C-alpha cells in the first residue's frame, strides 16, 4: 500500500504542529515553575528577614517601593523575622500566560488567621522577578 505524496506532506505538517504545540506547553510549564520558584524564594526572604534576597528578586520598579529598607536593614530584617515568625505561606494558585503570572499566596498566622496576597511575577531580561502586589 503506497501513501500518496499529499498524505505524506499532510502527515509531516501534523507532526511539526504537534512538536510546536508540545514545545509551547513545555515552555509555559517551565516558565510557571520559574515564576513559582521566584515567589517561594521571595517568601523565604520575608520569613528569614533576608533583605538582600528580597531585593534581588524584585523588578527595579518594585525595588523603589522597598527603598526604605536600605535606611536601616537590621531593623527591617528583625521586623520581618518577627512579623512572619510562625507564619505559614503557601502558593494556592498561579495563573498566567508564560510572560507574566499572578501567584495567590495563603498566609496563615500562628493564631490561625488567614489572609491572601497576590504577587505579580514577570520575566525581566530572562529572570523571573516579583513586579508588585495586588
Secondary structure, DSSP 8 states (H G I E B T S, - for coil): ----HHHHHHHHHHHHHHHHHHHHHHHHHHHHHHHHHHHHHHHHHHHHT-HHHHHHTB-HHHHHHTGGGGTTHHHHHHHHHHHTTT-EEEEEEEEE-SSEEEEEEEEE-TTS-EEEEEEEEEEETTEEEEEEE-
